[in-house]
Amino acid sequence: MPILRRGKKEYRAAAKLLVDGHVREAIERLREIVKRDPSHVDAKVTLAVALMEQQETPDVSSPATKEALSLLDEAHSMAPRDPIPLFNRGVIERKLGRLDRAIESFKAALEIEKKQPLALLHLAEINYEIGNWDEAIEYARLALIRDPGLAEALTWVKDALQKAGRLDTRQ
């Protein structure tokens, strides 16, 4: 998720390129920003997102993946009270199929900012995927409390409720 919340005009333009699907150009511009200002946390996070976006099939051994994870680590070290680097690390770990690491990252982001509906949604979905029905349901409940608009993304909740024995299917 590119960060559009703050920053200079040049950064916002680079982030918009990514949002608009101009990934290579966004990467070039974000690299320039980071080179000139190595302390630009948002540019590092957005560059990490772009590096993953350019990969058709993300792979843990890919240089782009390694760079993306490194950028997120740097961003988190520079801004330890910002949940966004941790959230994005969770997204990347999930894409790589490293679900335990994804869960750790999403939970760490939530320790900083408890009201992150997308982090809660990812935790709900991961727990559903691995068969932790009760946890999936609880994270889904919390995500919906934070953002009722996520209901469409939670079509699997009825199935999880049935599998957890919380829904009477005799009717």
MDTraj code that builds the backbone (N, CA, C; nanometers):
import mdtraj as md
import numpy as np

residues = "MET PRO ILE LEU ARG ARG GLY LYS LYS GLU TYR ARG ALA ALA ALA LYS LEU LEU VAL ASP GLY HIS VAL ARG GLU ALA ILE GLU ARG LEU ARG GLU ILE VAL LYS ARG ASP PRO SER HIS VAL ASP ALA LYS VAL THR LEU ALA VAL ALA LEU MET GLU GLN GLN GLU THR PRO ASP VAL SER SER PRO ALA THR LYS GLU ALA LEU SER LEU LEU ASP GLU ALA HIS SER MET ALA PRO ARG ASP PRO ILE PRO LEU PHE ASN ARG GLY VAL ILE GLU ARG LYS LEU GLY ARG LEU ASP ARG ALA ILE GLU SER PHE LYS ALA ALA LEU GLU ILE GLU LYS LYS GLN PRO LEU ALA LEU LEU HIS LEU ALA GLU ILE ASN TYR GLU ILE GLY ASN TRP ASP GLU ALA ILE GLU TYR ALA ARG LEU ALA LEU ILE ARG ASP PRO GLY LEU ALA GLU ALA LEU THR TRP VAL LYS ASP ALA LEU GLN LYS ALA GLY ARG LEU ASP THR ARG GLN".split()
xyz = np.array([
    [0.0846, -0.1162, 0.0000],
    [0.0000, 0.0000, 0.0000],
    [0.0896, 0.1231, 0.0000],
    [0.0919, 0.2004, -0.1083],
    [0.1722, 0.3218, -0.1106],
    [0.1180, 0.4222, -0.0103],
    [0.2043, 0.5022, 0.0414],
    [0.1652, 0.6002, 0.1418],
    [0.1441, 0.7347, 0.0734],
    [0.0245, 0.7870, 0.0832],
    [-0.0063, 0.9172, 0.0241],
    [-0.0384, 1.0197, 0.1316],
    [-0.0142, 0.9861, 0.2571],
    [-0.0616, 1.0694, 0.3667],
    [0.0179, 1.1968, 0.3878],
    [0.1431, 1.1990, 0.3523],
    [0.2230, 1.3186, 0.3774],
    [0.3418, 1.3195, 0.2822],
    [0.4154, 1.4261, 0.2860],
    [0.5370, 1.4295, 0.2062],
    [0.5370, 1.5437, 0.1084],
    [0.6496, 1.5596, 0.0490],
    [0.6675, 1.6668, -0.0471],
    [0.6003, 1.6314, -0.1792],
    [0.5878, 1.7326, -0.2604],
    [0.5215, 1.7188, -0.3890],
    [0.5866, 1.6090, -0.4745],
    [0.7182, 1.6044, -0.4756],
    [0.7908, 1.5048, -0.5561],
    [0.7579, 1.3627, -0.5106],
    [0.7536, 1.3423, -0.3798],
    [0.7199, 1.2100, -0.3273],
    [0.5757, 1.1732, -0.3646],
    [0.4841, 1.2667, -0.3442],
    [0.3435, 1.2388, -0.3762],
    [0.3275, 1.2023, -0.5232],
    [0.4018, 1.2690, -0.6096],
    [0.3955, 1.2388, -0.7533],
    [0.4476, 1.0978, -0.7815],
    [0.5549, 1.0584, -0.7141],
    [0.6105, 0.9237, -0.7325],
    [0.5132, 0.8183, -0.6813],
    [0.4524, 0.8430, -0.5658],
    [0.3560, 0.7480, -0.5096],
    [0.2330, 0.7368, -0.6002],
    [0.1920, 0.8470, -0.6584],
    [0.0776, 0.8443, -0.7495],
    [0.1090, 0.7624, -0.8742],
    [0.2330, 0.7703, -0.9209],
    [0.2721, 0.6870, -1.0348],
    [0.2479, 0.5398, -1.0035],
    [0.2841, 0.4995, -0.8832],
    [0.2635, 0.3603, -0.8431],
    [0.1146, 0.3272, -0.8389],
    [0.0370, 0.4130, -0.7772],
    [-0.1075, 0.3914, -0.7681],
    [-0.1700, 0.3807, -0.9071],
    [-0.1192, 0.4597, -0.9992],
    [-0.1725, 0.4598, -1.1360],
    [-0.1170, 0.3468, -1.2230],
    [-0.0314, 0.2616, -1.1655],
    [0.0185, 0.1456, -1.2378],
    [0.1470, 0.1661, -1.3158],
    [0.2123, 0.2790, -1.2968],
    [0.3397, 0.3075, -1.3642],
    [0.4537, 0.2668, -1.2704],
    [0.4670, 0.1367, -1.2506],
    [0.5548, 0.0825, -1.1467],
    [0.7020, 0.1153, -1.1727],
    [0.7499, 0.0904, -1.2923],
    [0.8928, 0.1146, -1.3204],
    [0.9304, 0.2606, -1.3005],
    [0.8460, 0.3482, -1.3511],
    [0.8738, 0.4913, -1.3356],
    [0.8685, 0.5314, -1.1881],
    [0.7743, 0.4750, -1.1144],
    [0.7650, 0.5032, -0.9710],
    [0.8917, 0.4581, -0.9000],
    [0.9402, 0.3393, -0.9349],
    [1.0623, 0.2877, -0.8724],
    [1.1793, 0.3823, -0.8989],
    [1.1935, 0.4269, -1.0227],
    [1.3031, 0.5189, -1.0563],
    [1.2956, 0.6457, -0.9723],
    [1.1787, 0.7034, -0.9661],
    [1.1633, 0.8291, -0.8905],
    [1.1819, 0.8076, -0.7404],
    [1.1290, 0.6978, -0.6894],
    [1.1448, 0.6706, -0.5458],
    [1.2911, 0.6445, -0.5110],
    [1.3634, 0.5759, -0.5989],
    [1.5069, 0.5545, -0.5759],
    [1.5814, 0.6886, -0.5687],
    [1.5451, 0.7809, -0.6568],
    [1.6083, 0.9137, -0.6551],
    [1.5801, 0.9852, -0.5234],
    [1.4573, 0.9770, -0.4770],
    [1.4188, 1.0426, -0.3515],
    [1.4973, 0.9828, -0.2356],
    [1.5036, 0.8501, -0.2289],
    [1.5748, 0.7826, -0.1198],
    [1.7248, 0.8115, -0.1267],
    [1.7779, 0.8200, -0.2474],
    [1.9205, 0.8510, -0.2620],
    [1.9505, 0.9908, -0.2071],
    [1.8646, 1.0869, -0.2397],
    [1.8845, 1.2241, -0.1914],
    [1.8526, 1.2386, -0.0432],
    [1.7541, 1.1623, 0.0040],
    [1.7109, 1.1735, 0.1437],
    [1.6931, 1.0336, 0.2025],
    [1.8023, 0.9726, 0.2500],
    [1.7948, 0.8369, 0.3047],
    [1.7062, 0.8243, 0.4288],
    [1.6628, 0.9372, 0.4835],
    [1.5765, 0.9315, 0.6018],
    [1.4281, 0.9423, 0.5666],
    [1.3951, 0.9385, 0.4387],
    [1.2558, 0.9519, 0.3941],
    [1.1861, 0.8160, 0.4104],
    [1.1235, 0.7985, 0.5244],
    [1.0592, 0.6716, 0.5600],
    [0.9507, 0.6338, 0.4593],
    [0.8638, 0.7266, 0.4272],
    [0.7531, 0.6956, 0.3358],
    [0.8037, 0.6526, 0.1986],
    [0.9096, 0.7175, 0.1503],
    [0.9653, 0.6800, 0.0195],
    [1.0225, 0.5390, 0.0248],
    [1.0862, 0.5023, 0.1359],
    [1.1407, 0.3669, 0.1487],
    [1.0287, 0.2633, 0.1500],
    [0.9225, 0.2916, 0.2235],
    [0.8100, 0.1977, 0.2304],
    [0.7448, 0.1838, 0.0926],
    [0.7224, 0.2949, 0.0269],
    [0.6563, 0.2911, -0.1030],
    [0.7457, 0.2260, -0.2079],
    [0.8759, 0.2470, -0.1985],
    [0.9690, 0.1790, -0.2887],
    [0.9632, 0.0282, -0.2655],
    [0.9553, -0.0145, -0.1405],
    [0.9433, -0.1579, -0.1104],
    [0.8167, -0.2155, -0.1737],
    [0.7076, -0.1431, -0.1620],
    [0.5812, -0.1878, -0.2220],
    [0.5970, -0.1983, -0.3736],
    [0.6581, -0.0982, -0.4330],
    [0.6764, -0.0973, -0.5793],
    [0.7654, -0.2125, -0.6251],
    [0.8699, -0.2407, -0.5500],
    [0.9590, -0.3510, -0.5865],
    [0.8853, -0.4848, -0.5865],
    [0.7918, -0.5006, -0.4959],
    [0.7131, -0.6237, -0.4919],
    [0.6083, -0.6234, -0.6029],
    [0.5539, -0.5073, -0.6307],
    [0.4502, -0.4935, -0.7327],
    [0.5041, -0.5290, -0.8714],
    [0.6301, -0.5016, -0.8956],
    [0.6875, -0.5272, -1.0285],
    [0.7110, -0.6755, -1.0542],
    [0.7077, -0.7565, -0.9508],
    [0.7342, -0.8992, -0.9668],
    [0.6050, -0.9731, -1.0003],
    [0.6082, -1.0448, -1.1089],
    [0.4913, -1.1228, -1.1476],
    [0.4635, -1.2317, -1.0435],
    [0.5697, -1.3003, -1.0042],
    [0.5601, -1.4029, -0.9003],
    [0.6651, -1.3736, -0.7936],
    [0.6252, -1.3108, -0.6833],
    [0.7232, -1.2779, -0.5791],
    [0.7951, -1.4024, -0.5286],
    [0.9237, -1.3880, -0.5083],
    [1.0079, -1.4983, -0.4645],
    [1.1021, -1.4463, -0.3566],
    [1.1164, -1.5222, -0.2501],
    [1.1988, -1.4800, -0.1370],
    [1.3458, -1.4623, -0.1762],
    [1.3911, -1.5331, -0.2777],
    [1.5320, -1.5237, -0.3174],
    [1.5565, -1.4131, -0.4207],
    [1.4522, -1.3488, -0.4663],
    [1.4649, -1.2414, -0.5642],
    [1.5376, -1.1215, -0.5035],
    [1.6300, -1.0611, -0.5778],
    [1.6959, -0.9399, -0.5276],
    [1.5957, -0.8286, -0.4949],
    [1.4895, -0.8176, -0.5731],
    [1.3884, -0.7143, -0.5463],
    [1.3173, -0.7405, -0.4140],
    [1.2878, -0.8663, -0.3856],
    [1.2241, -0.9006, -0.2581],
    [1.3176, -0.8723, -0.1423],
    [1.4425, -0.9124, -0.1570],
    [1.5407, -0.8866, -0.0507],
    [1.5550, -0.7373, -0.0247],
    [1.5595, -0.6594, -0.1321],
    [1.5703, -0.5143, -0.1166],
    [1.4444, -0.4586, -0.0498],
    [1.3282, -0.5060, -0.0904],
    [1.2028, -0.4571, -0.0325],
    [1.1985, -0.4839, 0.1183],
    [1.2337, -0.6044, 0.1582],
    [1.2329, -0.6374, 0.3008],
    [1.3353, -0.5534, 0.3772],
    [1.4510, -0.5314, 0.3174],
    [1.5541, -0.4490, 0.3795],
    [1.5059, -0.3040, 0.3956],
    [1.4415, -0.2506, 0.2931],
    [1.3883, -0.1146, 0.3013],
    [1.2850, -0.1017, 0.4135],
    [1.2011, -0.2029, 0.4277],
    [1.1008, -0.1986, 0.5343],
    [1.1656, -0.2079, 0.6717],
    [1.2699, -0.2883, 0.6836],
    [1.3435, -0.2953, 0.8105],
    [1.4058, -0.1601, 0.8439],
    [1.4658, -0.0963, 0.7433],
    [1.5251, 0.0360, 0.7634],
    [1.4180, 0.1370, 0.8046],
    [1.3060, 0.1353, 0.7351],
    [1.1976, 0.2290, 0.7656],
    [1.1467, 0.2077, 0.9076],
    [1.1328, 0.0831, 0.9470],
    [1.0858, 0.0545, 1.0833],
    [1.1887, 0.1000, 1.1870],
    [1.3159, 0.0784, 1.1590],
    [1.4212, 0.1237, 1.2517],
    [1.4205, 0.2754, 1.2650],
    [1.3941, 0.3434, 1.1557],
    [1.3940, 0.4895, 1.1565],
    [1.2687, 0.5478, 1.2213],
    [1.1588, 0.4755, 1.2129],
    [1.0306, 0.5233, 1.2671],
    [0.9622, 0.4084, 1.3414],
    [1.0149, 0.3707, 1.4573],
    [0.9624, 0.2531, 1.5280],
    [0.8185, 0.2662, 1.5774],
    [0.7643, 0.3871, 1.5806],
    [0.6252, 0.4053, 1.6240],
    [0.5295, 0.4174, 1.5053],
    [0.5795, 0.3920, 1.3859],
    [0.4969, 0.3964, 1.2652],
    [0.4602, 0.2522, 1.2282],
    [0.3314, 0.2178, 1.2277],
    [0.2924, 0.0804, 1.1980],
    [0.3004, 0.0432, 1.0495],
    [0.3111, 0.1420, 0.9620],
    [0.3027, 0.1161, 0.8185],
    [0.4153, 0.0257, 0.7665],
    [0.5417, 0.0456, 0.8062],
    [0.6448, -0.0486, 0.7580],
    [0.6161, -0.1929, 0.8007],
    [0.5675, -0.2100, 0.9229],
    [0.5369, -0.3450, 0.9714],
    [0.4178, -0.4047, 0.8966],
    [0.3159, -0.3225, 0.8731],
    [0.2004, -0.3690, 0.7982],
    [0.2433, -0.4163, 0.6589],
    [0.3219, -0.3349, 0.5908],
    [0.3656, -0.3711, 0.4555],
    [0.4568, -0.4927, 0.4560],
    [0.5355, -0.5087, 0.5598],
    [0.6167, -0.6297, 0.5709],
    [0.5239, -0.7511, 0.5825],
    [0.4173, -0.7374, 0.6585],
    [0.3200, -0.8453, 0.6703],
    [0.2586, -0.8821, 0.5361],
    [0.2257, -0.7817, 0.4573],
    [0.1686, -0.8060, 0.3244],
    [0.2689, -0.8831, 0.2383],
    [0.3940, -0.8406, 0.2416],
    [0.4965, -0.9078, 0.1613],
    [0.5172, -1.0514, 0.2085],
    [0.5282, -1.0697, 0.3385],
    [0.5480, -1.2052, 0.3919],
    [0.4306, -1.2948, 0.3526],
    [0.3110, -1.2399, 0.3543],
    [0.1939, -1.3184, 0.3135],
    [0.2033, -1.3565, 0.1665],
    [0.2412, -1.2611, 0.0821],
    [0.2566, -1.2904, -0.0609],
    [0.3617, -1.3986, -0.0841],
    [0.4615, -1.4024, 0.0021],
    [0.5682, -1.5017, -0.0106],
    [0.5285, -1.6364, 0.0485],
    [0.4109, -1.6414, 0.1113],
    [0.3642, -1.7661, 0.1716],
    [0.4226, -1.7926, 0.3087],
    [0.4889, -1.6953, 0.3644],
    [0.5486, -1.7103, 0.4985],
    [0.4488, -1.6549, 0.6003],
    [0.3469, -1.7351, 0.6256],
    [0.2330, -1.6888, 0.7040],
    [0.2671, -1.6600, 0.8494],
    [0.3556, -1.7389, 0.9103],
    [0.3947, -1.7116, 1.0494],
    [0.4602, -1.5742, 1.0608],
    [0.5466, -1.5431, 0.9667],
    [0.6131, -1.4118, 0.9666],
    [0.5129, -1.3004, 0.9374],
    [0.4183, -1.3271, 0.8499],
    [0.3150, -1.2273, 0.8194],
    [0.2337, -1.1971, 0.9447],
    [0.1931, -1.3025, 1.0155],
    [0.1162, -1.2843, 1.1390],
    [0.1953, -1.2005, 1.2385],
    [0.3238, -1.2313, 1.2551],
    [0.4089, -1.1533, 1.3464],
    [0.4098, -1.0059, 1.3086],
    [0.4257, -0.9785, 1.1806],
    [0.4326, -0.8393, 1.1355],
    [0.3005, -0.7664, 1.1557],
    [0.1895, -0.8309, 1.1226],
    [0.0594, -0.7661, 1.1415],
    [0.0321, -0.7419, 1.2900],
    [0.0662, -0.8373, 1.3745],
    [0.0457, -0.8193, 1.5187],
    [0.1353, -0.7078, 1.5727],
    [0.2584, -0.6997, 1.5234],
    [0.3486, -0.5922, 1.5669],
    [0.2934, -0.4561, 1.5249],
    [0.2374, -0.4480, 1.4050],
    [0.1763, -0.3225, 1.3595],
    [0.0580, -0.2858, 1.4484],
    [-0.0206, -0.3864, 1.4876],
    [-0.1366, -0.3605, 1.5732],
    [-0.0965, -0.3217, 1.7153],
    [0.0210, -0.3635, 1.7597],
    [0.0686, -0.3204, 1.8914],
    [0.0939, -0.1702, 1.8923],
    [0.1322, -0.1167, 1.7782],
    [0.1581, 0.0263, 1.7667],
    [0.0273, 0.1027, 1.7464],
    [-0.0571, 0.0515, 1.6590],
    [-0.1847, 0.1169, 1.6275],
    [-0.2929, 0.0094, 1.6182],
    [-0.3747, 0.0006, 1.7222],
    [-0.4737, -0.1067, 1.7318],
    [-0.5879, -0.0950, 1.6309],
    [-0.6097, 0.0219, 1.5758],
    [-0.7245, 0.0440, 1.4874],
    [-0.6839, 0.0375, 1.3408],
    [-0.6239, -0.0707, 1.3005],
    [-0.5856, -0.0903, 1.1603],
    [-0.6733, -0.1995, 1.1005],
    [-0.7826, -0.1621, 1.0401],
    [-0.8738, -0.2644, 0.9897],
    [-0.8109, -0.3569, 0.8857],
    [-0.7200, -0.3063, 0.8035],
    [-0.6602, -0.3933, 0.7020],
    [-0.5652, -0.4952, 0.7640],
    [-0.4955, -0.4579, 0.8695],
    [-0.4101, -0.5549, 0.9393],
    [-0.4984, -0.6625, 1.0031],
    [-0.6094, -0.6197, 1.0624],
    [-0.7032, -0.7148, 1.1213],
    [-0.7625, -0.8057, 1.0143],
    [-0.7951, -0.7490, 0.8995],
    [-0.8491, -0.8283, 0.7887],
    [-0.7487, -0.9343, 0.7430],
    [-0.6230, -0.8945, 0.7267],
    [-0.5203, -0.9913, 0.6864],
    [-0.5073, -1.1025, 0.7908],
    [-0.5064, -1.0662, 0.9183],
    [-0.4975, -1.1684, 1.0237],
    [-0.6185, -1.2612, 1.0194],
    [-0.7352, -1.2057, 0.9958],
    [-0.8567, -1.2883, 0.9851],
    [-0.8431, -1.3866, 0.8693],
    [-0.8019, -1.3361, 0.7532],
    [-0.7912, -1.4210, 0.6351],
    [-0.6838, -1.5283, 0.6505],
    [-0.5708, -1.4922, 0.7066],
    [-0.4639, -1.5908, 0.7264],
    [-0.5114, -1.7006, 0.8207],
    [-0.5743, -1.6617, 0.9306],
    [-0.6225, -1.7621, 1.0255],
    [-0.7295, -1.8507, 0.9640],
    [-0.8122, -1.7941, 0.8773],
    [-0.9107, -1.8755, 0.8058],
    [-0.8384, -1.9749, 0.7141],
    [-0.7387, -1.9260, 0.6412],
    [-0.6648, -2.0118, 0.5480],
    [-0.5981, -2.1298, 0.6183],
    [-0.5515, -2.1080, 0.7406],
    [-0.4810, -2.2164, 0.8106],
    [-0.5724, -2.2933, 0.9060],
    [-0.7017, -2.2609, 0.9041],
    [-0.7980, -2.3387, 0.9810],
    [-0.8124, -2.2998, 1.1264],
    [-0.7658, -2.1833, 1.1654],
    [-0.7860, -2.1334, 1.3021],
    [-0.9167, -2.0545, 1.3045],
    [-1.0278, -2.1282, 1.3072],
    [-1.1597, -2.0671, 1.2888],
    [-1.1914, -1.9615, 1.3932],
    [-1.1689, -1.9938, 1.5209],
    [-1.2042, -1.8981, 1.6260],
    [-1.1248, -1.7682, 1.6135],
    [-0.9949, -1.7800, 1.5869],
    [-0.9132, -1.6597, 1.5691],
    [-0.9568, -1.5832, 1.4444],
    [-0.9867, -1.6543, 1.3374],
    [-1.0315, -1.5896, 1.2144],
    [-1.1583, -1.5091, 1.2413],
    [-1.2508, -1.5688, 1.3134],
    [-1.3780, -1.5022, 1.3440],
    [-1.3544, -1.3786, 1.4295],
    [-1.2695, -1.3909, 1.5303],
    [-1.2438, -1.2771, 1.6193],
    [-1.1764, -1.1618, 1.5443],
    [-1.0772, -1.1920, 1.4628],
    [-1.0121, -1.0856, 1.3847],
    [-1.1095, -1.0240, 1.2843],
    [-1.1959, -1.1065, 1.2272],
    [-1.2965, -1.0541, 1.1344],
    [-1.3926, -0.9602, 1.2071],
    [-1.4328, -0.9996, 1.3262],
    [-1.5221, -0.9150, 1.4079],
    [-1.4579, -0.7800, 1.4362],
    [-1.3307, -0.7834, 1.4769],
    [-1.2598, -0.6593, 1.5065],
    [-1.2419, -0.5735, 1.3813],
    [-1.2129, -0.6372, 1.2694],
    [-1.1969, -0.5631, 1.1438],
    [-1.3269, -0.4932, 1.1066],
    [-1.4387, -0.5624, 1.1229],
    [-1.5687, -0.5038, 1.0889],
    [-1.6072, -0.3903, 1.1834],
    [-1.5675, -0.4022, 1.3085],
    [-1.5934, -0.2931, 1.4031],
    [-1.5178, -0.1685, 1.3578],
    [-1.3942, -0.1878, 1.3161],
    [-1.3101, -0.0748, 1.2724],
    [-1.3547, -0.0192, 1.1371],
    [-1.4026, -0.1087, 1.0481],
    [-1.4435, -0.0653, 0.9142],
    [-1.5538, -0.1562, 0.8620],
    [-1.6798, -0.1191, 0.8846],
    [-1.7920, -0.2015, 0.8382],
    [-1.7917, -0.2247, 0.6870],
    [-1.7228, -0.1406, 0.6134],
    [-1.7151, -0.1560, 0.4686],
    [-1.6373, -0.2789, 0.4249],
    [-1.5709, -0.3458, 0.5170],
    [-1.4943, -0.4662, 0.4835],
    [-1.5818, -0.5907, 0.4734],
    [-1.7106, -0.5781, 0.4984],
    [-1.8000, -0.6941, 0.4994],
    [-1.7911, -0.7753, 0.3706],
    [-1.7786, -0.7076, 0.2569],
    [-1.7707, -0.7786, 0.1293],
    [-1.6459, -0.8653, 0.1189],
    [-1.5400, -0.8274, 0.1898],
    [-1.4157, -0.9050, 0.1866],
    [-1.4218, -1.0260, 0.2791],
    [-1.5249, -1.0324, 0.3606],
    [-1.5327, -1.1381, 0.4622],
    [-1.6426, -1.2395, 0.4312],
    [-1.6532, -1.2783, 0.3070],
    [-1.7579, -1.3720, 0.2660],
    [-1.7391, -1.5107, 0.3274],
    [-1.6214, -1.5404, 0.3759],
    [-1.5894, -1.6716, 0.4307],
    [-1.6304, -1.6855, 0.5767],
    [-1.6766, -1.5796, 0.6413],
    [-1.7042, -1.5841, 0.7853],
    [-1.8125, -1.6865, 0.8190],
    [-1.9175, -1.6959, 0.7384],
    [-2.0235, -1.7942, 0.7654],
    [-1.9649, -1.9350, 0.7674],
    [-1.8778, -1.9644, 0.6725],
    [-1.8121, -2.0947, 0.6687],
    [-1.7283, -2.1167, 0.7949],
    [-1.6545, -2.0149, 0.8373],
    [-1.5720, -2.0261, 0.9583],
    [-1.6591, -2.0480, 1.0817],
    [-1.7717, -1.9776, 1.0879],
    [-1.8634, -1.9954, 1.2010],
    [-1.9166, -2.1394, 1.2050],
    [-1.9501, -2.1942, 1.0889],
    [-1.9971, -2.3337, 1.0842],
    [-1.8865, -2.4286, 1.1286],
    [-1.7664, -2.4097, 1.0778],
    [-1.6551, -2.4985, 1.1113],
    [-1.6149, -2.4873, 1.2579],
    [-1.6369, -2.3690, 1.3175],
    [-1.6054, -2.3495, 1.4585],
    [-1.7193, -2.3982, 1.5491],
    [-1.8302, -2.4437, 1.4864],
    [-1.9439, -2.4917, 1.5654],
    [-2.0247, -2.3794, 1.6272],
    [-2.0144, -2.2608, 1.5740],
    [-2.0858, -2.1458, 1.6286],
    [-2.2121, -2.1109, 1.5501],
    [-2.2418, -2.1850, 1.4468],
    [-2.3576, -2.1547, 1.3635],
    [-2.4400, -2.2807, 1.3499],
    [-2.5663, -2.2700, 1.3851],
    [-2.6559, -2.3841, 1.3749],
    [-2.6989, -2.3987, 1.2287],
    [-2.6645, -2.5112, 1.1675],
    [-2.6944, -2.5333, 1.0254],
    [-2.8162, -2.6235, 1.0060],
    [-2.8901, -2.6558, 1.1123],
    [-3.0045, -2.7466, 1.1026],
    [-3.1272, -2.6764, 1.0456],
    [-3.1277, -2.5483, 1.0313],
    [-3.2464, -2.4771, 0.9834],
    [-3.2628, -2.4820, 0.8366],
])
top = md.Topology()
chain = top.add_chain()
for i, resn in enumerate(residues, 1):
    res = top.add_residue(resn, chain, resSeq=i)
    for name in ("N", "CA", "C"):
        top.add_atom(name, md.element.get_by_symbol(name[0]), res)
traj = md.Trajectory(xyz[None], top)
